[in-house]
Amino acid sequence: MNRMDMLKYILINVIETLMRWVPIQYKRTLIKIGTPDRNSPVFLTCNYHLTVERLKRVLRGVDCYILPSNSRGFNVWCGATGGHFNNHSVISSLKTSGIEKLVDHRNIILPQLSAAGIEKKVIKEKIGWKVIWGPVYAGDIPEFIENGFRKTLEMREVKFPLVQRIEMGVMWAFPFSMISGLIAILLFPGICLPLVAFIWLLSLLMFLSFPLYTRWLNPERKNIAFSRYSVIFDFSRLPLIFWGCVIIILVFYSILSGEFSTGFIFRWCVISLIFILLISIDLMGSTPVYKSGLHKDRFLKVYLDEKKCKGAGFCEQVCPKNCFNVDVVQHIARITEENRCVRCGACIIQCPFDALCFKSPEGKFLPPENIRKFKLNLFGKRLKQIL
């Protein structure tokens, strides 16, 4: 990658991280990396622009094809769980891209997180392509290829590393700081720059400090709903503790800077409380390691019917939290880490024996066919998947 390409890549990452909440789409056209031949691997992903750009960079030096598929500009996991990145997306791309004339094999590598919305069995039955689930993170793909297209335990697990935490902090900070800054320019021009800087600092601190408070997050806690849309504020001790720390910092800063006054403390305490509560609307949903506090699915449990289980291991291969362990001798799967489950439903969707389903707190079972047919909207309500 030359200097101009590197600068372009950096610029794309900066701009699209700032605008991460906008579904920016990549053109749905077959991409050749290197000099692929008729045996080269084919990677299919969503058409979220930033995802495709990062995948292209990871695969530089590998002779392969990349096929961006319609997800309406949503990323892999959000697109799959929301029904935007689905069976029809994959089938349509494979049939219209011309890839069938370019390779002799019929193996397609999909991101593991797309297993929450794309059925491996359906793709095979309808067009004869075999789905291979790739790693959770694109950065692991080179090692995945070297391993003969086999994943390690670490490649299957979703995490929330430092870089992702910074990106989420930036995603929250940018729109709120711009809106607040514009309002401040019109009403209180003197605090515009301090306000923008304060919001950025708060947002980054909340996500950078995530490892310190993750143990206190509880997706199954019933929060306070303010409307029929279940917009939920997490009024747990966590936002209040964080707010208390901010107040202490503000007091020390005001004393050291000589700006201490009741008005100064009150103004910035109110601003910080508003912003902390805004992020707390869906703090857990801003991370990949917890179920959104807006989704009713967080109260469900994955139920395993041992009589139907054949121990094929499909659940183990697609679970992003490594909740399953498959006994290859007794040919049965076991849910060994139930507390880590994020209720994505990928295991239920992929099990060919329908041995898995969701179970509600009331003891009702949600059959696999319903999970395959209905997808989640922003507030966790399952909507019919339109094909």
C-alpha positions as CSV (number, residue, x, y, z in Angstrom):
1,M,0.0,0.0,0.0
2,N,1.6,3.3,-1.1
3,R,1.4,6.5,0.9
4,M,-1.6,7.9,-1.0
5,D,-3.6,4.7,-0.4
6,M,-2.6,4.7,3.2
7,L,-3.8,8.3,3.7
8,K,-7.0,7.5,1.9
9,Y,-7.6,4.5,4.2
10,I,-6.9,6.6,7.3
11,L,-9.2,9.3,6.1
12,I,-12.0,6.8,5.5
13,N,-11.6,5.3,8.9
14,V,-11.6,8.7,10.6
15,I,-14.7,10.0,8.8
16,E,-16.7,6.8,8.9
17,T,-15.9,6.3,12.6
18,L,-17.2,9.7,13.3
19,M,-20.3,8.9,11.2
20,R,-20.6,5.3,12.4
21,W,-24.3,5.6,13.1
22,V,-24.9,6.4,9.4
23,P,-25.4,3.3,7.1
24,I,-22.9,4.2,4.4
25,Q,-23.1,1.7,1.6
26,Y,-20.3,0.2,-0.5
27,K,-21.1,-0.5,-4.2
28,R,-22.2,-4.1,-4.6
29,T,-19.7,-5.2,-7.1
30,L,-17.2,-8.1,-7.2
31,I,-13.7,-7.0,-5.9
32,K,-10.5,-8.8,-7.0
33,I,-7.6,-8.7,-4.6
34,G,-4.2,-9.6,-6.1
35,T,-4.4,-12.1,-9.0
36,P,-7.1,-14.6,-8.0
37,D,-7.5,-17.8,-10.1
38,R,-10.2,-20.4,-10.3
39,N,-9.3,-21.9,-6.9
40,S,-9.0,-18.7,-5.0
41,P,-11.2,-18.2,-1.9
42,V,-14.3,-16.0,-2.0
43,F,-15.2,-13.8,0.9
44,L,-18.7,-12.5,1.2
45,T,-19.6,-9.7,3.6
46,C,-22.1,-6.9,4.2
47,N,-22.0,-3.7,2.1
48,Y,-21.2,-1.4,5.0
49,H,-18.5,0.8,3.5
50,L,-16.1,0.7,6.4
51,T,-16.3,-3.1,6.8
52,V,-15.4,-3.6,3.1
53,E,-12.5,-1.2,3.3
54,R,-11.1,-2.9,6.3
55,L,-11.5,-6.3,4.8
56,K,-9.7,-5.1,1.6
57,R,-6.8,-4.0,3.7
58,V,-6.6,-7.2,5.7
59,L,-6.6,-9.3,2.6
60,R,-4.0,-7.3,0.7
61,G,-1.4,-9.8,-0.5
62,V,-3.9,-12.6,-0.6
63,D,-5.2,-13.7,-4.1
64,C,-9.0,-13.8,-3.5
65,Y,-12.4,-12.3,-4.3
66,I,-14.5,-10.1,-2.0
67,L,-18.2,-9.9,-2.6
68,P,-20.1,-7.1,-0.8
69,S,-23.7,-8.2,-0.3
70,N,-26.7,-6.0,0.3
71,S,-27.2,-5.2,4.0
72,R,-28.6,-1.7,3.4
73,G,-25.3,-0.3,4.7
74,F,-25.6,-1.9,8.1
75,N,-22.6,-3.8,9.6
76,V,-22.5,-7.6,9.7
77,W,-24.0,-8.3,13.2
78,C,-26.6,-5.5,13.1
79,G,-27.6,-6.3,9.6
80,A,-27.9,-10.1,10.3
81,T,-29.9,-9.7,13.5
82,G,-32.1,-7.0,12.0
83,G,-32.9,-9.0,8.8
84,H,-31.1,-6.7,6.4
85,F,-28.2,-9.1,5.8
86,N,-30.1,-12.3,5.0
87,N,-30.4,-15.4,2.8
88,H,-31.7,-13.4,-0.1
89,S,-28.7,-11.0,0.1
90,V,-26.2,-13.9,-0.2
91,I,-28.1,-15.8,-2.9
92,S,-28.7,-12.7,-5.0
93,S,-25.0,-11.7,-4.8
94,L,-23.8,-15.2,-5.7
95,K,-26.2,-15.5,-8.7
96,T,-25.7,-12.0,-10.1
97,S,-22.0,-11.1,-9.5
98,G,-20.6,-13.6,-12.0
99,I,-18.5,-15.3,-9.4
100,E,-19.8,-18.7,-10.4
101,K,-18.0,-18.4,-13.7
102,L,-14.7,-17.3,-12.1
103,V,-14.1,-20.2,-9.7
104,D,-14.4,-24.0,-9.9
105,H,-15.3,-24.5,-6.3
106,R,-18.5,-23.6,-4.5
107,N,-17.3,-22.5,-1.1
108,I,-18.2,-19.1,0.3
109,I,-16.6,-17.6,3.4
110,L,-19.0,-15.5,5.5
111,P,-18.3,-13.6,8.7
112,Q,-19.2,-15.6,11.7
113,L,-21.5,-12.9,13.1
114,S,-23.7,-13.2,10.0
115,A,-24.9,-16.6,11.3
116,A,-27.5,-14.7,13.3
117,G,-29.4,-14.0,10.1
118,I,-28.0,-16.2,7.3
119,E,-28.9,-19.9,7.2
120,K,-26.1,-22.2,6.0
121,K,-28.5,-25.0,5.2
122,V,-30.7,-22.7,3.0
123,I,-27.8,-21.4,0.9
124,K,-26.6,-25.0,0.3
125,E,-30.1,-26.2,-0.7
126,K,-31.0,-23.4,-2.9
127,I,-27.8,-22.7,-4.9
128,G,-25.3,-25.4,-3.9
129,W,-22.8,-23.2,-2.2
130,K,-21.2,-24.4,1.0
131,V,-20.9,-21.7,3.7
132,I,-17.7,-21.6,5.7
133,W,-17.9,-19.4,8.8
134,G,-14.9,-17.1,9.0
135,P,-13.5,-15.5,12.2
136,V,-15.4,-12.8,14.2
137,Y,-12.7,-10.3,13.4
138,A,-11.2,-9.6,10.0
139,G,-7.8,-9.3,11.4
140,D,-7.7,-13.0,12.1
141,I,-8.4,-14.0,8.5
142,P,-4.8,-14.4,7.4
143,E,-4.2,-16.9,10.3
144,F,-7.5,-18.5,9.5
145,I,-6.3,-19.1,5.9
146,E,-3.0,-20.5,7.1
147,N,-4.9,-22.9,9.4
148,G,-6.7,-24.4,6.4
149,F,-9.8,-22.3,6.9
150,R,-10.3,-23.5,10.5
151,K,-10.9,-21.2,13.4
152,T,-9.3,-21.4,16.8
153,L,-11.3,-20.8,20.0
154,E,-10.1,-17.2,20.1
155,M,-11.2,-16.5,16.6
156,R,-14.8,-17.4,17.4
157,E,-15.2,-15.0,20.4
158,V,-16.3,-11.4,20.3
159,K,-14.5,-9.0,22.5
160,F,-14.4,-5.3,23.3
161,P,-10.8,-4.3,22.9
162,L,-9.3,-0.8,23.4
163,V,-9.6,0.2,19.7
164,Q,-13.3,-0.7,19.6
165,R,-13.9,1.2,22.8
166,I,-12.3,4.3,21.4
167,E,-14.4,4.0,18.3
168,M,-17.6,3.7,20.3
169,G,-16.6,6.7,22.4
170,V,-16.0,8.7,19.2
171,M,-19.3,7.5,17.7
172,W,-21.2,8.9,20.7
173,A,-19.2,12.0,21.2
174,F,-19.3,13.4,17.6
175,P,-23.1,13.8,17.0
176,F,-23.8,15.0,20.6
177,S,-20.9,17.5,20.6
178,M,-21.9,18.9,17.2
179,I,-25.5,19.4,18.2
180,S,-24.6,20.8,21.6
181,G,-21.9,23.0,20.0
182,L,-24.4,24.5,17.5
183,I,-26.9,25.2,20.3
184,A,-24.2,26.8,22.5
185,I,-23.0,29.1,19.6
186,L,-26.5,30.5,19.4
187,L,-27.3,30.7,23.1
188,F,-24.0,30.6,25.1
189,P,-21.1,31.2,22.7
190,G,-18.7,31.5,25.5
191,I,-18.9,27.9,26.5
192,C,-19.0,26.3,23.0
193,L,-15.5,25.0,22.8
194,P,-15.3,23.9,26.5
195,L,-18.7,22.1,26.1
196,V,-17.5,20.2,23.0
197,A,-14.3,19.2,24.7
198,F,-16.1,18.2,27.8
199,I,-18.5,15.9,25.9
200,W,-15.6,14.2,24.0
201,L,-13.8,13.7,27.3
202,L,-16.8,12.2,29.0
203,S,-17.6,9.9,26.1
204,L,-14.1,8.6,25.8
205,L,-13.7,8.1,29.6
206,M,-16.9,6.1,29.8
207,F,-15.8,3.6,27.2
208,L,-12.1,3.5,28.0
209,S,-13.0,2.7,31.6
210,F,-15.3,-0.1,30.6
211,P,-13.2,-3.0,32.0
212,L,-13.4,-1.3,35.4
213,Y,-17.2,-1.5,35.6
214,T,-18.2,-4.3,33.4
215,R,-18.9,-6.6,36.3
216,W,-21.7,-4.3,37.4
217,L,-23.6,-4.4,34.1
218,N,-26.7,-6.7,34.2
219,P,-28.7,-7.0,31.0
220,E,-31.4,-8.9,32.8
221,R,-32.2,-6.1,35.2
222,K,-35.6,-4.5,34.6
223,N,-35.0,-0.9,34.0
224,I,-37.5,2.0,33.9
225,A,-39.5,2.3,30.6
226,F,-40.7,5.8,29.8
227,S,-42.9,5.0,26.7
228,R,-44.5,2.2,24.7
229,Y,-41.3,2.1,22.7
230,S,-39.4,0.9,25.8
231,V,-36.7,3.6,25.7
232,I,-34.9,2.6,28.8
233,F,-32.5,4.6,31.0
234,D,-30.2,2.5,33.2
235,F,-30.7,4.2,36.5
236,S,-28.4,1.8,38.2
237,R,-25.6,2.7,40.5
238,L,-23.2,2.8,37.6
239,P,-24.2,6.1,35.9
240,L,-24.5,7.7,39.4
241,I,-21.1,6.5,40.4
242,F,-19.6,7.8,37.2
243,W,-21.4,11.1,37.6
244,G,-20.1,11.3,41.2
245,C,-16.5,10.9,39.9
246,V,-17.1,13.6,37.3
247,I,-18.3,16.0,40.0
248,I,-15.2,15.3,42.1
249,I,-13.0,16.0,39.1
250,L,-14.9,19.2,38.3
251,V,-14.6,20.5,41.9
252,F,-10.8,19.9,42.0
253,Y,-10.4,21.4,38.5
254,S,-12.4,24.5,39.4
255,I,-10.3,25.0,42.6
256,L,-7.0,24.5,40.8
257,S,-8.0,26.8,38.0
258,G,-9.4,29.5,40.2
259,E,-12.9,29.2,38.6
260,F,-14.7,27.7,41.6
261,S,-18.2,28.9,42.0
262,T,-21.6,27.5,42.7
263,G,-22.7,28.5,39.2
264,F,-19.7,26.8,37.5
265,I,-20.2,23.5,39.4
266,F,-23.9,23.5,38.8
267,R,-23.7,24.2,35.1
268,W,-21.2,21.4,34.3
269,C,-22.8,18.9,36.7
270,V,-26.1,19.3,34.8
271,I,-24.4,19.0,31.4
272,S,-22.5,15.9,32.5
273,L,-25.6,14.2,34.0
274,I,-27.6,14.8,30.8
275,F,-24.8,13.3,28.6
276,I,-24.2,10.3,31.0
277,L,-27.9,9.5,30.9
278,L,-28.0,9.8,27.2
279,I,-25.3,7.2,26.8
280,S,-26.9,5.1,29.5
281,I,-30.0,4.7,27.4
282,D,-28.2,1.8,25.8
283,L,-24.8,1.5,27.3
284,M,-24.8,-2.3,27.1
285,G,-26.1,-2.2,23.5
286,S,-23.1,-0.1,22.6
287,T,-20.8,-3.0,23.4
288,P,-20.6,-6.3,21.6
289,V,-20.3,-8.3,24.8
290,Y,-23.7,-7.6,26.3
291,K,-27.3,-7.8,25.1
292,S,-28.9,-4.4,24.5
293,G,-30.9,-3.1,27.5
294,L,-33.6,-2.1,24.9
295,H,-34.2,-5.7,23.8
296,K,-36.7,-7.9,25.4
297,D,-34.7,-10.9,24.2
298,R,-32.3,-10.2,27.1
299,F,-34.7,-12.1,29.4
300,L,-34.7,-15.2,27.3
301,K,-32.6,-18.3,27.8
302,V,-31.2,-20.7,25.2
303,Y,-32.8,-24.1,25.8
304,L,-31.1,-27.3,24.6
305,D,-33.2,-30.4,23.9
306,E,-30.7,-33.2,24.5
307,K,-33.0,-35.7,22.8
308,K,-32.7,-33.9,19.5
309,C,-29.1,-32.9,19.7
310,K,-26.7,-34.9,17.6
311,G,-23.5,-33.2,18.7
312,A,-22.7,-31.9,15.2
313,G,-21.1,-28.7,16.6
314,F,-22.9,-26.1,14.5
315,C,-23.7,-24.2,17.7
316,E,-20.1,-24.2,18.9
317,Q,-18.8,-22.9,15.6
318,V,-21.1,-19.8,15.5
319,C,-21.5,-18.8,19.1
320,P,-19.7,-15.5,19.6
321,K,-19.2,-16.0,23.3
322,N,-18.0,-19.7,23.3
323,C,-21.0,-20.8,25.4
324,F,-21.0,-24.3,24.0
325,N,-18.9,-27.4,24.4
326,V,-19.4,-30.4,22.2
327,D,-18.7,-33.9,23.4
328,V,-17.5,-35.7,20.2
329,V,-17.5,-39.0,22.0
330,Q,-21.1,-38.9,23.2
331,H,-22.2,-36.7,20.3
332,I,-23.9,-34.1,22.3
333,A,-23.5,-30.4,22.9
334,R,-23.7,-28.7,26.3
335,I,-24.2,-25.1,27.3
336,T,-21.3,-24.6,29.7
337,E,-21.2,-20.8,29.8
338,E,-24.9,-19.7,29.9
339,N,-24.1,-16.5,31.8
340,R,-22.0,-15.3,28.8
341,C,-24.8,-15.7,26.3
342,V,-25.9,-12.5,24.4
343,R,-29.0,-14.1,22.9
344,C,-28.0,-13.5,19.3
345,G,-29.9,-16.6,18.2
346,A,-27.1,-17.8,15.9
347,C,-27.0,-21.2,17.5
348,I,-30.7,-21.7,17.2
349,I,-30.8,-20.6,13.5
350,Q,-27.9,-22.9,12.5
351,C,-28.9,-26.1,14.3
352,P,-30.2,-28.5,11.6
353,F,-31.9,-30.7,14.2
354,D,-33.9,-27.9,15.9
355,A,-32.4,-28.9,19.2
356,L,-32.1,-25.3,20.4
357,C,-34.8,-22.7,21.1
358,F,-35.4,-19.7,23.3
359,K,-37.3,-20.1,26.6
360,S,-39.0,-17.2,28.2
361,P,-39.0,-16.5,32.0
362,E,-42.6,-17.7,32.0
363,G,-41.6,-21.0,30.6
364,K,-42.8,-20.5,27.1
365,F,-40.7,-21.8,24.2
366,L,-40.0,-19.8,21.1
367,P,-39.5,-22.4,18.3
368,P,-36.6,-22.2,15.9
369,E,-38.8,-21.5,12.9
370,N,-40.0,-18.2,14.6
371,I,-36.4,-17.1,15.3
372,R,-35.5,-17.8,11.7
373,K,-38.5,-16.0,10.3
374,F,-38.6,-12.9,12.6
375,K,-35.7,-10.5,13.1
376,L,-35.1,-7.7,15.6
377,N,-35.8,-4.0,15.1
378,L,-34.0,-1.2,17.0
379,F,-36.0,-1.8,20.2
380,G,-35.7,-5.6,20.2
381,K,-39.1,-6.4,18.7
382,R,-39.0,-9.3,16.2
383,L,-40.1,-8.3,12.8
384,K,-40.8,-10.5,9.8
385,Q,-37.9,-10.9,7.5
386,I,-38.8,-9.7,4.0
387,L,-37.2,-11.7,1.2
